[in-house]
Protein backbone atom coordinates (compact mmCIF):
# COMPACT_ATOMS: atom_id res chain seq x y z
CA UNK A 1 0.00 0.00 0.00
CA UNK A 2 1.42 3.41 -0.94
CA UNK A 3 2.40 5.59 2.04
CA UNK A 4 0.77 8.76 0.70
CA UNK A 5 -2.27 10.16 2.48
CA UNK A 6 -4.44 13.00 1.18
CA UNK A 7 -6.72 14.74 3.66
CA UNK A 8 -9.71 16.30 1.91
CA UNK A 9 -11.88 17.68 4.71
CA UNK A 10 -15.02 17.95 2.56
CA UNK A 11 -14.78 14.32 1.46
CA UNK A 12 -13.90 13.11 4.95
CA UNK A 13 -17.03 14.83 6.22
CA UNK A 14 -19.12 13.38 3.40
CA UNK A 15 -18.12 9.78 4.16
CA UNK A 16 -18.09 10.11 7.95
CA UNK A 17 -21.16 8.00 8.76
CA UNK A 18 -21.68 5.01 11.08
CA UNK A 19 -20.12 1.74 9.98
CA UNK A 20 -18.23 -1.32 11.24
CA UNK A 21 -14.55 -1.36 12.18
CA UNK A 22 -14.29 -4.83 10.57
CA UNK A 23 -12.25 -6.54 13.26
CA UNK A 24 -14.40 -9.44 12.09
CA UNK A 25 -16.79 -10.27 9.29
CA UNK A 26 -19.62 -10.79 9.83
CA UNK A 27 -19.54 -8.25 12.65
CA UNK A 28 -20.76 -8.77 16.22
CA UNK A 29 -24.41 -7.69 15.61
CA UNK A 30 -24.80 -10.86 13.54
CA UNK A 31 -23.82 -13.14 16.43
CA UNK A 32 -26.82 -15.09 17.77
CA UNK A 33 -27.68 -17.24 20.76
CA UNK A 34 -28.61 -20.26 18.63
CA UNK A 35 -24.87 -20.73 18.17
CA UNK A 36 -24.44 -23.33 20.93
CA UNK A 37 -21.53 -24.73 22.89
CA UNK A 38 -21.68 -27.81 20.64
CA UNK A 39 -21.05 -25.54 17.64
CA UNK A 40 -17.99 -24.17 19.39
CA UNK A 41 -16.68 -27.63 20.20
CA UNK A 42 -17.22 -28.70 16.60
CA UNK A 43 -15.25 -25.68 15.36
CA UNK A 44 -12.37 -26.67 17.65
CA UNK A 45 -12.46 -30.25 16.35
CA UNK A 46 -12.30 -28.93 12.79
CA UNK A 47 -9.36 -26.71 13.65
CA UNK A 48 -7.54 -29.50 15.51
CA UNK A 49 -7.85 -31.55 12.34
CA UNK A 50 -5.74 -29.17 10.24
CA UNK A 51 -2.65 -30.96 8.84
CA UNK A 52 -0.37 -28.28 10.32
CA UNK A 53 -1.22 -27.30 13.92
CA UNK A 54 -2.54 -23.74 13.83
CA UNK A 55 -1.05 -21.47 16.52
CA UNK A 56 -3.25 -20.12 19.29
CA UNK A 57 -3.97 -16.60 20.46
CA UNK A 58 -5.56 -15.93 23.85
CA UNK A 59 -7.42 -12.80 24.90
CA UNK A 60 -8.21 -12.39 28.61
CA UNK A 61 -10.78 -9.77 29.60
CA UNK A 62 -10.28 -8.31 33.08
CA UNK A 63 -13.25 -5.98 33.57
CA UNK A 64 -12.45 -4.21 36.84
CA UNK A 65 -11.52 -0.53 37.23
CA UNK A 66 -10.88 1.55 40.33
CA UNK A 67 -12.61 4.63 38.90
CA UNK A 68 -14.88 5.53 36.01
CA UNK A 69 -13.52 7.19 32.87
CA UNK A 70 -16.51 9.05 31.52
CA UNK A 71 -15.72 8.40 27.84
CA UNK A 72 -15.36 4.62 28.21
CA UNK A 73 -17.69 2.27 26.30
CA UNK A 74 -15.94 -0.97 27.32
CA UNK A 75 -17.52 -3.78 29.33
CA UNK A 76 -16.27 -2.78 32.78
CA UNK A 77 -17.04 -3.04 36.49
CA UNK A 78 -16.15 -0.12 38.75
CA UNK A 79 -15.24 -1.39 42.22
CA UNK A 80 -12.66 -1.03 44.96
CA UNK A 81 -13.55 -4.40 46.48
CA UNK A 82 -10.39 -6.41 45.98
CA UNK A 83 -12.18 -9.66 46.79
CA UNK A 84 -14.09 -9.38 43.50
CA UNK A 85 -10.84 -9.68 41.56
CA UNK A 86 -9.83 -12.75 43.57
CA UNK A 87 -13.19 -14.40 42.86
CA UNK A 88 -12.97 -13.56 39.15
CA UNK A 89 -9.45 -15.00 38.94
CA UNK A 90 -10.71 -18.26 40.40
CA UNK A 91 -13.38 -18.51 37.69
CA UNK A 92 -10.91 -17.54 34.98
CA UNK A 93 -8.75 -20.48 35.97
CA UNK A 94 -11.76 -22.77 35.70
CA UNK A 95 -12.46 -21.49 32.20
CA UNK A 96 -8.80 -21.85 31.21
CA UNK A 97 -8.90 -25.51 32.21
CA UNK A 98 -12.14 -26.16 30.29
CA UNK A 99 -10.83 -24.46 27.15
CA UNK A 100 -7.38 -26.03 27.22
CA UNK A 101 -8.66 -29.59 27.30
CA UNK A 102 -10.43 -29.00 23.96
CA UNK A 103 -7.32 -27.99 21.99
CA UNK A 104 -4.58 -30.37 20.87
CA UNK A 105 -1.50 -30.15 23.08
CA UNK A 106 0.86 -29.59 20.13
CA UNK A 107 -0.64 -26.17 19.34
CA UNK A 108 1.60 -23.30 20.43
CA UNK A 109 0.17 -20.25 22.20
CA UNK A 110 2.01 -17.56 20.27
CA UNK A 111 -0.08 -14.47 21.09
CA UNK A 112 -1.53 -13.38 24.44
CA UNK A 113 -3.32 -10.15 25.24
CA UNK A 114 -4.75 -8.93 28.56
CA UNK A 115 -7.39 -6.23 28.08
CA UNK A 116 -10.06 -4.55 30.13
CA UNK A 117 -11.25 -2.81 32.11
CA UNK A 118 -7.88 -2.56 33.75
CA UNK A 119 -5.69 -5.67 33.63
CA UNK A 120 -3.35 -4.12 36.17
CA UNK A 121 -6.25 -4.04 38.62
CA UNK A 122 -4.97 -7.53 39.41
CA UNK A 123 -2.10 -7.51 41.91
CA UNK A 124 1.31 -8.79 40.89
CA UNK A 125 0.55 -12.02 42.73
CA UNK A 126 -2.78 -12.43 40.92
CA UNK A 127 -1.18 -11.77 37.54
CA UNK A 128 1.49 -14.35 38.35
CA UNK A 129 -1.24 -16.82 39.28
CA UNK A 130 -3.07 -16.13 36.00
CA UNK A 131 0.10 -16.57 33.94
CA UNK A 132 0.90 -19.76 35.83
CA UNK A 133 -2.52 -21.18 35.00
CA UNK A 134 -2.10 -20.30 31.33
CA UNK A 135 1.39 -21.81 31.19
CA UNK A 136 0.14 -25.00 32.78
CA UNK A 137 -2.81 -25.26 30.38
CA UNK A 138 -1.19 -24.24 27.08
CA UNK A 139 2.13 -24.73 25.33
CA UNK A 140 3.67 -21.26 25.41
CA UNK A 141 5.67 -20.23 22.37
CA UNK A 142 9.04 -18.95 23.61
CA UNK A 143 10.44 -18.14 20.19
CA UNK A 144 11.19 -14.51 19.31
CA UNK A 145 8.00 -14.13 17.26
CA UNK A 146 5.68 -14.55 20.23
CA UNK A 147 3.66 -11.52 21.32
CA UNK A 148 2.46 -11.31 24.94
CA UNK A 149 0.91 -7.91 25.62
CA UNK A 150 -0.94 -6.18 28.41
CA UNK A 151 -2.91 -2.93 28.56
CA UNK A 152 -1.65 -0.64 31.30
CA UNK A 153 -3.43 2.23 33.04
CA UNK A 154 -0.52 4.50 34.08
CA UNK A 155 -2.40 5.40 37.26
CA UNK A 156 -2.26 1.79 38.52
CA UNK A 157 1.41 0.85 38.13
CA UNK A 158 4.88 1.81 39.29
CA UNK A 159 8.18 1.35 37.43
CA UNK A 160 8.80 -1.65 39.68
CA UNK A 161 5.52 -3.25 38.60
CA UNK A 162 6.53 -2.91 34.95
CA UNK A 163 9.72 -4.83 35.63
CA UNK A 164 7.53 -7.46 37.28
CA UNK A 165 5.31 -7.70 34.19
CA UNK A 166 8.40 -8.28 32.06
CA UNK A 167 9.53 -11.07 34.36
CA UNK A 168 6.11 -12.70 34.02
CA UNK A 169 6.72 -13.03 30.29
CA UNK A 170 4.99 -9.97 28.81
CA UNK A 171 7.05 -8.39 26.04
CA UNK A 172 4.65 -5.67 24.88
CA UNK A 173 2.89 -2.85 26.72
CA UNK A 174 0.06 -0.54 25.73
CA UNK A 175 -0.40 2.62 27.81
CA UNK A 176 -3.75 4.40 27.83
CA UNK A 177 -2.85 8.11 27.67
CA UNK A 178 -5.88 9.61 25.87
CA UNK A 179 -4.82 13.27 26.40
CA UNK A 180 -2.20 15.13 28.44
CA UNK A 181 -4.22 18.33 28.83
CA UNK A 182 -5.31 18.73 32.51
CA UNK A 183 -8.66 20.31 31.64
CA UNK A 184 -9.53 17.48 29.25
CA UNK A 185 -8.41 14.92 31.83
CA UNK A 186 -10.65 16.49 34.45
CA UNK A 187 -13.60 16.55 32.04
CA UNK A 188 -13.35 12.76 31.51
CA UNK A 189 -12.26 11.90 35.08
CA UNK A 190 -8.86 10.48 34.15
CA UNK A 191 -5.98 12.38 35.75
CA UNK A 192 -2.40 11.31 35.03
CA UNK A 193 0.67 13.50 34.76
CA UNK A 194 3.13 13.69 31.90
CA UNK A 195 5.98 13.03 34.35
CA UNK A 196 4.26 9.86 35.54
CA UNK A 197 3.87 8.55 32.01
CA UNK A 198 7.44 9.40 31.02
CA UNK A 199 8.82 7.59 34.07
CA UNK A 200 6.80 4.49 33.18
CA UNK A 201 7.87 4.48 29.54
CA UNK A 202 11.50 4.83 30.60
CA UNK A 203 11.06 1.94 33.05
CA UNK A 204 9.50 -0.17 30.28
CA UNK A 205 12.54 0.48 28.09
CA UNK A 206 14.88 -0.40 30.94
CA UNK A 207 12.93 -3.64 31.41
CA UNK A 208 13.59 -4.46 27.74
CA UNK A 209 10.02 -4.64 26.44
CA UNK A 210 10.02 -5.35 22.71
CA UNK A 211 7.29 -2.82 21.92
CA UNK A 212 5.64 0.11 23.68
CA UNK A 213 2.36 1.52 22.43
CA UNK A 214 0.29 4.49 23.56
CA UNK A 215 -3.38 5.22 22.97
CA UNK A 216 -4.71 8.71 22.29
CA UNK A 217 -8.30 9.83 21.76
CA UNK A 218 -9.37 12.83 19.68
CA UNK A 219 -12.81 14.41 19.98
CA UNK A 220 -12.90 14.45 23.79
CA UNK A 221 -14.59 17.29 25.71
CA UNK A 222 -12.67 20.60 25.86
CA UNK A 223 -10.11 19.51 23.28
CA UNK A 224 -8.87 22.23 20.96
CA UNK A 225 -6.47 22.08 18.07
CA UNK A 226 -3.88 23.85 20.20
CA UNK A 227 -4.31 21.59 23.23
CA UNK A 228 -4.21 18.37 21.22
CA UNK A 229 -1.21 19.62 19.27
CA UNK A 230 0.58 19.89 22.63
CA UNK A 231 -0.50 16.34 23.51
CA UNK A 232 0.80 15.06 20.17
CA UNK A 233 4.12 16.84 20.71
CA UNK A 234 4.56 15.13 24.08
CA UNK A 235 3.57 11.74 22.70
CA UNK A 236 6.00 12.11 19.79
CA UNK A 237 8.77 13.14 22.15
CA UNK A 238 8.17 9.99 24.25
CA UNK A 239 8.67 8.08 20.97
CA UNK A 240 6.62 4.91 21.50
CA UNK A 241 6.89 2.20 18.86
CA UNK A 242 3.19 2.49 18.06
CA UNK A 243 0.53 5.15 18.51
CA UNK A 244 -3.19 4.49 18.23
CA UNK A 245 -5.25 7.68 17.82
CA UNK A 246 -8.90 6.75 18.29
CA UNK A 247 -11.90 8.83 17.38
CA UNK A 248 -14.14 9.33 20.41
CA UNK A 249 -17.68 8.10 19.80
CA UNK A 250 -20.01 10.12 22.02
CA UNK A 251 -23.15 7.99 22.44
CA UNK A 252 -24.64 8.95 25.82
CA UNK A 253 -27.95 7.29 24.95
CA UNK A 254 -26.13 3.93 24.83
CA UNK A 255 -23.38 4.39 27.42
CA UNK A 256 -24.45 5.69 30.79
CA UNK A 257 -20.99 6.89 31.82
CA UNK A 258 -20.90 9.34 28.91
CA UNK A 259 -23.89 11.18 30.34
CA UNK A 260 -21.52 12.56 32.97
CA UNK A 261 -19.78 14.62 30.27
CA UNK A 262 -21.21 18.12 30.05
CA UNK A 263 -22.78 18.59 26.58
CA UNK A 264 -21.44 22.12 26.26
CA UNK A 265 -17.89 20.74 26.60
CA UNK A 266 -18.18 18.56 23.51
CA UNK A 267 -16.27 19.82 20.46
CA UNK A 268 -18.28 20.50 17.29
CA UNK A 269 -18.06 17.94 14.45
CA UNK A 270 -15.74 20.14 12.41
CA UNK A 271 -13.30 20.20 15.34
CA UNK A 272 -12.92 16.43 15.17
CA UNK A 273 -11.93 16.68 11.52
CA UNK A 274 -9.38 19.35 12.39
CA UNK A 275 -7.96 17.12 15.12
CA UNK A 276 -7.80 14.13 12.78
CA UNK A 277 -6.00 16.14 10.10
CA UNK A 278 -3.59 17.47 12.72
CA UNK A 279 -2.91 13.96 14.06
CA UNK A 280 -2.08 12.54 10.63
CA UNK A 281 0.15 15.49 9.73
CA UNK A 282 2.06 15.50 13.01
CA UNK A 283 2.60 11.73 13.29
CA UNK A 284 3.62 11.15 9.68
CA UNK A 285 5.93 14.19 9.78
CA UNK A 286 7.52 12.67 12.89
CA UNK A 287 8.35 9.49 10.99
CA UNK A 288 5.42 7.27 11.93
CA UNK A 289 3.96 5.06 9.21
CA UNK A 290 0.19 5.19 8.79
CA UNK A 291 -0.86 1.54 9.13
CA UNK A 292 -4.57 2.07 8.59
CA UNK A 293 -7.67 3.17 10.47
CA UNK A 294 -6.23 4.79 13.62
CA UNK A 295 -2.86 3.01 13.89
CA UNK A 296 0.63 4.43 13.36
CA UNK A 297 3.99 2.73 13.87
CA UNK A 298 7.69 3.49 13.52
CA UNK A 299 9.27 2.08 10.34
CA UNK A 300 11.15 -0.72 12.13
CA UNK A 301 8.08 -1.92 14.04
CA UNK A 302 6.60 -5.30 13.08
CA UNK A 303 3.29 -3.70 12.04
CA UNK A 304 5.00 -1.31 9.66
CA UNK A 305 7.10 -4.12 8.21
CA UNK A 306 4.04 -6.34 7.79
CA UNK A 307 2.24 -3.52 6.01
CA UNK A 308 5.22 -3.08 3.71
CA UNK A 309 5.64 -6.76 2.83
CA UNK A 310 1.92 -7.56 2.51
CA UNK A 311 1.51 -9.78 5.57
CA UNK A 312 -0.53 -7.36 7.70
CA UNK A 313 -3.67 -8.91 9.16
CA UNK A 314 -6.62 -7.79 11.26
CA UNK A 315 -8.43 -9.36 14.21
CA UNK A 316 -10.34 -8.36 17.36
CA UNK A 317 -7.23 -6.64 18.74
CA UNK A 318 -6.99 -4.49 15.61
CA UNK A 319 -4.08 -4.71 13.16
CA UNK A 320 -1.83 -7.67 13.83
CA UNK A 321 0.90 -9.93 12.50
CA UNK A 322 -0.73 -12.97 14.17
CA UNK A 323 -4.30 -12.98 12.85
CA UNK A 324 -3.85 -16.47 11.35
CA UNK A 325 -4.13 -17.88 14.88
CA UNK A 326 -7.25 -19.36 16.38
CA UNK A 327 -8.34 -16.87 19.03
CA UNK A 328 -9.61 -18.07 22.43
CA UNK A 329 -11.59 -15.45 24.38
CA UNK A 330 -11.47 -15.78 28.18
CA UNK A 331 -13.52 -13.81 30.71
CA UNK A 332 -16.83 -11.99 30.51
CA UNK A 333 -17.84 -10.67 27.06
CA UNK A 334 -14.62 -11.98 25.47
CA UNK A 335 -14.85 -12.86 21.78
CA UNK A 336 -13.06 -15.79 20.17
CA UNK A 337 -12.48 -16.95 16.59
CA UNK A 338 -11.90 -20.64 15.95
CA UNK A 339 -11.90 -22.15 12.44
CA UNK A 340 -14.81 -20.52 10.58
CA UNK A 341 -16.71 -19.43 13.68
CA UNK A 342 -16.94 -16.58 16.16
CA UNK A 343 -18.03 -17.00 19.77
CA UNK A 344 -18.72 -14.62 22.64
CA UNK A 345 -18.86 -15.27 26.36
CA UNK A 346 -21.61 -14.19 28.74
CA UNK A 347 -21.52 -10.44 29.33
CA UNK A 348 -22.34 -10.38 33.06
CA UNK A 349 -20.53 -11.86 36.03
CA UNK A 350 -23.64 -13.70 37.23
CA UNK A 351 -24.16 -15.56 33.94
CA UNK A 352 -20.43 -16.16 33.50
CA UNK A 353 -20.11 -17.61 36.98
CA UNK A 354 -23.29 -19.71 36.63
CA UNK A 355 -21.94 -21.47 33.53
CA UNK A 356 -18.62 -22.29 35.15
CA UNK A 357 -20.32 -23.42 38.36
CA UNK A 358 -22.12 -25.94 36.15
CA UNK A 359 -18.78 -26.95 34.61
CA UNK A 360 -19.86 -25.50 31.23
CA UNK A 361 -18.10 -23.16 28.87
CA UNK A 362 -19.57 -19.63 29.24
CA UNK A 363 -20.13 -19.25 25.46
CA UNK A 364 -23.40 -17.37 25.08
CA UNK A 365 -23.64 -16.55 21.39
CA UNK A 366 -21.66 -16.75 18.18
CA UNK A 367 -21.72 -17.25 14.45
CA UNK A 368 -20.66 -19.92 11.95
CA UNK A 369 -19.53 -18.56 8.57
CA UNK A 370 -20.88 -19.92 5.31
CA UNK A 371 -19.13 -19.82 1.92
CA UNK A 372 -20.34 -16.30 1.10
CA UNK A 373 -19.22 -15.04 4.52
CA UNK A 374 -15.73 -16.45 4.03
CA UNK A 375 -15.40 -14.87 0.60
CA UNK A 376 -16.62 -11.46 1.77
CA UNK A 377 -14.46 -11.60 4.89
CA UNK A 378 -11.35 -12.20 2.79
CA UNK A 379 -12.27 -9.43 0.37
CA UNK A 380 -12.89 -6.93 3.17
CA UNK A 381 -9.69 -7.88 5.00
CA UNK A 382 -7.66 -7.51 1.80
CA UNK A 383 -9.00 -3.98 1.46
CA UNK A 384 -8.52 -3.10 5.14
CA UNK A 385 -4.98 -4.47 5.37
CA UNK A 386 -3.53 -3.96 1.91
CA UNK A 387 -5.70 -1.30 0.29
CA UNK A 388 -6.28 -3.51 -2.73
CA UNK A 389 -8.60 -6.29 -3.87
CA UNK A 390 -7.02 -8.48 -6.56
CA UNK A 391 -10.06 -9.83 -8.46
CA UNK A 392 -8.17 -12.64 -10.19
CA UNK A 393 -6.92 -13.94 -6.83
CA UNK A 394 -10.46 -14.30 -5.51
CA UNK A 395 -11.71 -15.76 -8.77
CA UNK A 396 -9.10 -18.52 -8.55
CA UNK A 397 -9.54 -19.13 -4.84
CA UNK A 398 -13.35 -19.16 -4.78
CA UNK A 399 -14.18 -20.16 -8.36
CA UNK A 400 -16.28 -17.06 -9.06
CA UNK A 401 -16.48 -14.33 -11.66
CA UNK A 402 -15.71 -11.37 -9.41
CA UNK A 403 -17.47 -8.63 -11.40
CA UNK A 404 -20.67 -10.68 -11.61
CA UNK A 405 -20.62 -11.95 -8.01
CA UNK A 406 -20.00 -8.49 -6.61
CA UNK A 407 -21.94 -6.47 -9.20
CA UNK A 408 -24.05 -4.72 -6.54
CA UNK A 409 -20.97 -3.96 -4.44
CA UNK A 410 -19.11 -2.44 -7.36
CA UNK A 411 -22.16 -0.35 -8.23
CA UNK A 412 -22.19 1.00 -4.67
CA UNK A 413 -18.66 2.28 -5.19
CA UNK A 414 -19.65 4.60 -8.03
CA UNK A 415 -19.67 7.61 -5.69
CA UNK A 416 -16.30 6.68 -4.25
CA UNK A 417 -14.89 6.37 -7.76
CA UNK A 418 -16.33 9.71 -8.83
CA UNK A 419 -14.83 11.36 -5.75
CA UNK A 420 -11.39 9.91 -6.44
CA UNK A 421 -11.31 7.59 -3.44
CA UNK A 422 -11.19 4.28 -5.32
CA UNK A 423 -10.05 3.07 -8.71
CA UNK A 424 -11.16 -0.13 -10.43
CA UNK A 425 -8.51 -0.87 -13.01
CA UNK A 426 -6.01 -3.55 -13.95
CA UNK A 427 -8.19 -6.25 -12.45
CA UNK A 428 -8.16 -4.71 -8.98
CA UNK A 429 -10.17 -2.49 -6.66
CA UNK A 430 -7.59 -0.08 -5.28
CA UNK A 431 -7.76 2.59 -2.59
CA UNK A 432 -6.33 5.89 -3.80
CA UNK A 433 -4.43 8.22 -1.44
CA UNK A 434 -7.54 10.37 -1.04
CA UNK A 435 -9.57 7.33 0.04
CA UNK A 436 -7.38 5.71 2.67
CA UNK A 437 -9.10 7.45 5.56
CA UNK A 438 -12.46 6.29 4.19
CA UNK A 439 -11.55 2.62 3.78
CA UNK A 440 -14.33 1.54 6.16
CA UNK A 441 -16.97 3.12 3.91
CA UNK A 442 -15.43 1.31 0.92
CA UNK A 443 -15.44 -2.01 2.79
CA UNK A 444 -19.12 -1.51 3.61
CA UNK A 445 -19.97 -1.96 -0.06
CA UNK A 446 -18.96 -5.63 0.26
CA UNK A 447 -20.92 -6.23 3.49
CA UNK A 448 -24.05 -8.32 2.88
CA UNK A 449 -25.59 -7.53 6.29
CA UNK A 450 -25.75 -3.74 6.33
CA UNK A 451 -29.46 -3.07 6.13
CA UNK A 452 -30.96 0.28 7.01
CA UNK A 453 -31.37 -0.74 10.63
CA UNK A 454 -27.72 -1.78 11.04
CA UNK A 455 -25.68 1.38 10.64
CA UNK A 456 -26.78 2.94 13.91
CA UNK A 457 -25.11 0.05 15.77
CA UNK A 458 -21.63 1.31 14.86
CA UNK A 459 -19.35 4.27 15.46
CA UNK A 460 -18.68 6.79 12.70
CA UNK A 461 -16.21 5.66 10.08
CA UNK A 462 -13.69 8.51 10.33
N, C-alpha and C positions, 0 to 999 in steps of 0.2 A: 504494500500500500504506500503510495507517495506520501511524503511527510508534510506537504503543503496544506495549510488550512486557509480558507477564505471566510471571513466573518462578514456576512451581509445582514445587518440588523433587521431590515424589512422582511427578508426571507426567513430569518430565524423566528421572528414574531409570527409570520404566516403559518409556519409548520409547528409551532409550539402548542400542541394539543395533547390531551391525555393518551397514553399508549404504554404498552408493556416495555419492560427493560430487557426481556428475552434472556434471562438467566436460565430459562428452560423453554421448551416448546413441546406440547401446549403449555400455557402458563397456568399458575396456581388456581385461578377461578374455574378451570376445567376439572380440577380434582374432585372426586365424588366419594361418598361413603360406601357405595356398593363395591368399591375396590377393597377386598377383604384381606385378612392376614394370610389366607391360603394363596391369594394372588402374589403377595410379596414373597412367600416361600417358594413359589413356582419360579418367580423371576430369579431368585438366588440359585435355584437348581440349574436353570438355563445358563446363568453366568458361570457357575462352577464347571459346567460342561464344556466351556471354551477350550480349544486345544492348547493355547498358551494361557497360563493363569493371569487374569487381569489384575493389576494392582488395586489396592483399596485406598479410599480417602475417607476420613472420619471427621464429621462436624459434631461438636458438643455444644449444646446451648445451655448457658448458665444464666438464668433470667434475673438474678437478684441485683439490686442497686441500692446504695445507701440513701441517695436523694434523687429527686425527680428533675430531669432535664426537660424543660417545657416543650421543646421541639420534637422530642423523641416519639417515633411511631413503632418502635420495636415491641415485641412481646416481652414484657418486663414485670417484675414484682418489686415494689419499693418497701424495704423493711430493714430494720436494724436488729432484728432478732437472729442472732448467729445460729441458733439451733435449727432454723429453717434450712440453712445451707448444709448442715450436717445431715439432716434427714434427706435432703435432695441428693446428696452425694451417695448415700446408701442405696437409694433407688436407681441412680445412674449405674452403679456397679451391678445391680441386678439386670438392668437392660443390657449392659455390656456383655455379660455372661450369656444371655439369651441370644443376642445377635451373633456373637463369636462362634457359637456352636453350629450355626447354619452355614458358615463360609469355610471352604477348604483351607486346611492349615498351611498349604504352600503359597498362599496369596500374601504378598508383602503389603503392609500398611506404609505407603510412601508419602501420604499427605495427611496432616492433622491440623484442624483449626478449632480453637476455642473462641466462641463468640457469645454475645449477650444482648441485653443485660451487661453485666460487668464480670468477666471471668476472674478478675483479680479480687472480686468479693470473697472468693475462697481464700483461706489462709494458705501459707506456704505448705503446711502439713497436709491440708486437704488437697491441694494441687498435686502434691507428691503421691498421695493415696490414689487419686484419680489416674495419674500417669502409671502408677504401679499396676492398677487394674487393667489398663489398656495394654501394657506390655505383657502381662500375663495372658491376656485373651488373644492378642494378635501378634503376628510376626512383624516386628518393627523393621523397616528398611533403614539401615545405618549407612548406606552409600551416600555420596555427596549430593545426589539429586533429590534427596528427601526434603520435604518442606513441612516443618512443624511450627505453626504460628499461633499467636495469642493476641487478642485485642486488649489493650491496656488503657485504663482511665488514669491519666497522670495524677489525679488527686488521691489514688488508692495505693500507690507504690512508692518505694524509696529506691535509691540506687542499689542498695544491698538486695532488695527483692528482685531486681532485674538480674543480678548475678545469679540468684537462686533459680530463676526461670531458665537461664541458660544451662545451669547444671542439671535441670530436670530433662533437658533434651530439646527445648524450644530453640530454633535458630532464626526465627523471624518475629518481629514485633510490629504492631500497628497501634499508634498513639492517636486517640481521639482529641484533636485540638479544637476544631470548629472555627474559632475566632479568637484573636489575642486582645481585641478591644475590650476594656473593662466595662463599658456601658452595654455593649452587646452581650457580654457574659452575664451581667446582672439581669438583663432582660429575659434570658433563657435559663437562669438559675444554674449556671455552670461556671464557677470561678476557679481559674487556675493561672498562675503567673507565668510569664515568659521565662523567668529565671528557673522556675521549677521544671519546666519542660526541657530547657537546655541542659540542665544537670542530668536529667534522665536520659536524654539522647546521648550525652557524653558517656554516661555509665553503660549504656547499651553497646556503644562502640568499644569501650574498654573490655566488656564481657565477650566481645567477638561474635556478635550476632551477624548473620550473613546478610540480612536485609532489614532496613528500618523504614517504615511507612508512616505517613501522617494523613489524617483526614481533616479536610476543611469543609465548611458549608457556606454557600453564598445564598443570599435572599433572606437572611435572618433579620429579626427586628432591629431597628436603629442602625443597620449597616449603611454606610455611604461608600462612594467610590474611593474617597480619601482614606477612610478607616480600613477598608478591606485591602487597599493598596499597601498600607502599613503592615497588615497581617501577612500578606504575600511576601513582602520584603523580609520579614522575620523568618517565615517558613523557608524561603530560598536560602537565607543565610545559614540556617540549621543544616541544610543540604541533606535531607533524607533521600533514600534510594528511590522511593515512590511517593507521589502525592495524589490523593484522591480528592477532588473538589466537587462535592455533591450539591445539587440544586435542592434547596429546602422546599418541601411540598407542604404548604399550610392548609390543612384539612381539619379544622376544629370540629366540624360536624361529625367526623369519624373518630378523631383521637382526642379524648377528653383533656389530656395534659395540655394540648395546644390552646385550649380555651383560656389558659392562664396568661397567655401573651396578649398584651393590650393591642387592640386592632389599630389604633392610631400609630403604633410603632412599626407596623409592617411597611416595608418599602413598596413603592408602586411597581407594577409589572415592568415598566421600562427600565427601572433601576436594576432588576435582575439581569436584563440583557446587557446592561453596561458592566455589571460585575462579571458576567460570563466572558465578555470580550476582554476585559482587563485581565482576567485569570489566564486565558489562553495566551495573550500577548506576553505577560510577565513570565509565565513558566516556560514557554518555548524560547523566549529570548535568553532565559537563564540556562538553557541547554537541556531542558527536559523534553523527551519525546512524547508526543500525543499518541497514546495507545488506542484510545477510542472512548466514547461515552464521556466519563468523568475521570479517567485515569491517565496519569503522566508518570514517566519513569526516566531515570538517567540512562544514557546510551549503553552502559555496560551492564545494566540490570537484565535479569533473565526475561522479563516481560518485553522489554524493548528488543532484545535479541530474537525472541520468538516472533514478534511482530515483523521483524526484518526478514527472517528466514521462512515465514509462512507456517509456523507451527503453533501460533497463538490459538488458544481455545477459550471457551466461556462456560462457566457453571454457576451454581448458586452462590459462590463466593465472588463472582465477578469474572474478570479476565484472569486466565490461569495458564500454566504450562502443564497441568496435570489433569485436565478435564476428561481424559480417556479412562480414568479410574471409575470403578463403581463407588458411589458415595453412600455411606451409612450415616444417617442422621440420628443423633442421640440427644435425649432430653425433650422437654415440652416444646411443641410446635416445630421441631426440627424436621427438615425435608431431606429425603434421600433419593438417589437415582441408582437403580440396579437393573442391568440389562436394558430392556425397552420399557421400563416402568418408572414412575415417580411415586413416592409415598410420603405421608406426613403424619407425625405423631400427634397425639391429643394435645390440645392447646391450653388446658388448665391442669394445675397440680392435682386436683381431686381425681380427674379422669385418668391422668397419667399414673398416679399411684394405684388406683383401683385395678388397672390392667396388670400392673406388675405384682400386686398382691395376689392376683389370680394366676400368676406365673404365665402371663400372656404378653406378647409384644404389644406396645402401646400404639401401633399403627391405627390411625382413625380414618384416613381417606387416602386416595391416590389416583393413579391413572395408568392404564396400559396403552402404549402407542400402537396404532395400526400402520399399515404400509404408507398411507398418505401422510400421517403424522411424522414418520421417520424421514420421508422425503422433504417435507416442508421444514422440519427441524434442521436438516443439513443445509438446506438452501439459506435459511435465515442465519445460521451460525457462520456460513461462509461470508455472507455480507457483513455481519457484525464484527468478525475477526479479521477479515482480509480485504473488505471493501470491494469484493468482486465475486460474481457468480458465473462460473464457467459452464455454459449450457451443455457443451459436449460431454463434460465430465459427468453431469447428472443424467444425461441421456444414456451413456454407457452403463453407469452404475445401476440405474433404476429402470432401464429399458422403456423409456418414454420419449416422446417428441416434445421437447421443452416448451416451444412456442405454443403448441396446441394445449398441453396440459395446464400451462399457466397463462392462458390467454387473458382471463379476467384480471389476473395480477398485473400483467404487463400493461393492460389498458389503464389500470389504476395509477400507473406511474406516468401517465401523459403529462400531468401538471408538473411533476418533478423534472421531467425531461425538458419541458418548455422553460422552466425556471433555471435550467443549467445545473441541476443537482445530480442528475444521473444521465449516463449515456448507455444506450444499447447498441453495441457495434462490435464487430469482430467476434461474434459468437459469445458475447459476455454482457452481463449487466454490471456496470462499473460506477462506483461512487466517484463524482468529480470533487475537486477541492472545496467547492462551494457547498457540497452536500454532506460533508463528513459529520457535521454537527447534527444533521437531520437524519442520520442513518436509521434511527428507530422508526421514523415515519415511513421510510422506504421499506423496511422489513415488514411493516404492518400490511403492505400490499400482498404479502405471501401468507398471511395468517388467515386460516379458514374459519376461525372462531370469533372474529371481531364483529359481532352484530351491533346494532345501535345501542343496545343496553349494556355493552361491555366496556366501552371506553371510560366511563366514569369510575371504573374500578381501579384505574391506574393513575400514576403521577404524570405530569406533563413531560413531553418528550425532550425538551431542551432545558 
